[in-house]
Amino acid sequence: MAPTPVFAQTAPAPPPAPAPAAASALTPAAEVAAGDKALRAKDWTGALAHYQAALQGTLDAKTQLHAQLAAAEALFQLGRAVEAYEAYDALQQSTTLKLVGGDKAQVAARLKDLATKTGSLSLHVEEPGAEVQLDGKSLGASPLALLARVAVGGHEIHVAKAGFVPFASHIDVAPDVKATVDVSLVRAVTTGHVVVQAPPGSEPLRVLVDGVDRGATPWEGDIPAGAHEISGRSSSATVAPQGVMVTAGEREQVTLVTTATAGHVKIRTSDGKGLVYLDGVVKGEGAFDGDAAPGPHSVVVTREGYERYEKAFTLGPRETMAEAVTLHPTAAAATAAAGAVAERPFQGVYGGFGFAGLFGVSGQGTDLETSCQNLGAASCDTPKALGGGAYGYVGYTWDPVGFEIFLAGEGDTVKQTAYFNGMAPQFSSLVGQEQFTYVRGGGIAALRARATASFGSVLRGTIAGGVGLSVKELTMARNATASGTTGRDLYVPAVVQYISPAITAEAALHLRVSPTVAFSLGLLLWADNASIAGTNDVPPASAPRYLYSASASGLPKPIETPEYHLATGPQVFLGPQLGMQFGP
């Protein structure tokens, strides 16, 4: 058989061998003889035809080898280098026909010569269904993996498939070198990108592409290349359709053209109150002024305690509907309003006063509390101070927070006792007690902030707090008694005074008895510090103090009168307060 190119997967069929006009009557052996005659006459074309015809029949091995060698030589002489190379290569690679002697040397020489005139082409196309051509000749449909011998020089490769960009490539093949071409088809762009906008100042429009709603402006998206109609729609305008030619891979900008058809609706209530509904949708409080699409509509105005207003109307293109609405109270609301007290704005000047009970929280810091044993006492009884006070304030509020000046006066007292068991030399080793009565009075001035919240029309909650200055005076009386003595020793030192920063806080409920008067009930906190400025102690007694023996011959019993601290450290009082407030 005639040699054919080598294909890895799919290869084009070799062209049919031409046959001489009178060859149909010759036997294969006669065809070989005729070919030899033409070869001697250097009729290379005729010789090739006879040898190819002979090879279609049955020949013995020797005659077949001769015919194949002669056919390859005819191809060589005709300058058909690729076919000649493939024919000689088939002889060299054959396992049934053995080349010996001069034939083997001739085949090797011819292949070496033809290698300088041909090269190899490796062509790979993976995308299925593509038409593949080499130098204008079809190689069939992909997928294709081809390794073929081709002439030295340039070759044209074309691969085409619907929906993909055609592939075209020119490749130069060098002598006896393999050139490789891997073809990857790229899907062709078949759409263009369109951007649609509403005209400046227009409301958003619905975009229609060939009658299909694609969304609201601004809209952009990909659509197939070609002619399209782009339009829009709106409740208040008509949109003229536009023809657009979309080019694949290109961007088109479209601005819709509108013609206003909207009507106008103006609704206003007489007092600016009430919810205004248009077609069941809330449009505003007390008023609405806006466009609406032509056609039937309904307007409703509602307000708690008032009769419902409702009206249906039809709005024409570019028509204005205006309505002033006066709402009328319902019968129940009118009756309630007749006996109701008008609510005052919670803003303006306010003031108040009250009285408070004061209960010591932290202790007074007396010597009996802090150093009972230093007095020589076996034990000390130290209750907390009790007292009371009066206060007043005036301020200005901006709902719900106000600021005020707070002034207060207070007084408190406490009795504490030191007990002696006869072991203390400070008390002449007597069994007895010293009872201390502490009395304090003073005032506080502060700047406070007050926050108030209403719970209905009669009840309010309020909290207030601030800082200021406290001035307090303290005095004490010590009454000493002991068994085995007569009478008592009463020691009253001079009054002392301290000055301190102060804190005041209040939480209360206000029960309103009229729009401007309320009773106040709550808790009050006052706090200062007795150890910051001023004096909180009294010096030792300037003269000795005595208790007298009960026997006539007994001597007076001296008792120690040291320095006493009437108060030290933080002084905190918390207690109930009852008062009145005036104002908004």
NORPEDA-V842109 format. One record per backbone hydrogen bond with DSSP energy under -0.5 kcal/mol. CO is the residue of the C=O (numbers start at 1). NH is the residue of the N-H. Records with the same first field share a line. If there is no record, write none. Layout:
# NORPEDA-V842109
CO->NH / NH
This chain:
# NORPEDA-V842109
5->7
6->147
20->23
22->25
23->26
27->31
28->32
29->33
30->34
31->35
32->36
33->37
34->38
35->39
36->40
37->41
38->43
39->42
42->44
43->47
44->48
45->49
46->50
47->51
48->52
49->53
50->54
51->55
53->56
54->57
57->59
60->64
61->65
62->66
63->67
64->68
65->69
66->70
67->71
68->72
69->73
70->74
71->75
72->76
73->77
74->78
75->80
76->79
79->81
80->84
81->85
82->86
83->87
84->88
85->89
86->90
87->91
88->92
89->93
90->94
96->98
97->99
100->103 / 104
101->105
102->106
103->107
104->108
105->109
106->110
107->111
108->112
109->113
110->114
111->115
112->116
113->116
114->117 / 118
115->176
117->152
118->176
119->150
120->179
121->123 / 148
122->181
123->146
124->183
125->143 / 144
127->130
130->142
131->160
132->139 / 140
133->158
134->137
137->134
140->132
142->129
144->125
145->8 / 9
146->123
148->121
150->119
153->173
155->171
156->135
157->169
158->133
159->167
160->131
161->164
163->188
166->168
167->159
169->157
171->155 / 173
172->174
173->153
174->177
177->120 / 179
179->122
181->124 / 183
182->184
183->126 / 185
186->165
190->225
191->249
192->194 / 223
193->252
194->221
195->254
196->218 / 219
197->256
199->202
205->217
206->233
207->214 / 215
208->210 / 231
209->212
212->209
215->207
219->196
221->194
223->192
226->246
228->230 / 244
229->210
230->242
231->208
233->206
236->261 / 262
237->234
238->259
240->257
242->230
244->228 / 246
245->247
246->226
247->250
250->193
252->195
254->197 / 256
256->258
257->240
259->238
261->318
263->292
264->321
265->290
266->323
267->288
268->325
269->272
274->286
275->277 / 302
276->283 / 284
277->300
278->281
281->278
284->276 / 286
286->269
288->267
290->265
292->263
295->315
297->313
298->279
299->311
300->277
301->309
302->275
303->306
305->330
309->301
311->299
313->297
314->316
315->295
316->319
319->264
320->322
321->266
323->268 / 325
325->270 / 327
328->307
330->334
331->335
332->336
333->337
334->338
335->339
336->339 / 340
337->340
340->342
345->347
346->399
348->397
349->584
350->395
351->582
352->393
353->580
354->391
355->578
356->389
358->387
359->574
364->568
366->370
367->371
371->375
372->375 / 377
373->376
379->419
380->382
381->417
385->360
386->413
387->358
388->411
389->356
390->409
391->354
392->407
393->352
394->405
395->350
396->403
397->348 / 399
398->401
400->452
401->398
402->450
403->396
404->448
405->394
406->446
407->392
408->444
409->390
410->442
411->388
412->440
413->386
414->416 / 438
415->383
416->436
417->381
418->434
419->378 / 379
420->432
423->425
424->427 / 429
425->428
426->560
427->430
430->422 / 432
431->483
432->420
433->481
434->418 / 436
435->437 / 479
436->416 / 438
437->477
438->414
439->475
440->412
441->473
442->410
443->471
444->408
445->469
446->406 / 448
447->467
448->404
449->465
450->402
451->463
453->461
455->459
458->512
459->455
460->510
461->453
462->508
463->451
464->506
465->449
466->504
467->447
468->502
469->445
470->500
471->443
472->498
473->441
474->496
475->439
477->437 / 479
478->480 / 491
479->435
480->489
481->433
482->485
484->550
486->548
488->490
489->480 / 491
490->492
491->478
496->474
497->535
498->472
499->533
500->470
502->468
503->527
504->466
505->525
506->464
507->523
508->462
509->511 / 521
510->460 / 512
511->519
514->517
516->583
517->513 / 514
518->581
519->511
520->579
521->509
522->577
523->507
524->575
525->505
526->573
527->503
528->571
529->532
533->499
536->566 / 567
538->564
545->559
547->557
548->486
551->554
556->558
557->547
559->545
561->541
564->538 / 566
565->367
569->530
570->572
571->528
572->361 / 362
573->526
574->359
575->524
576->357
577->522
578->355
579->520
580->353
581->518
582->351
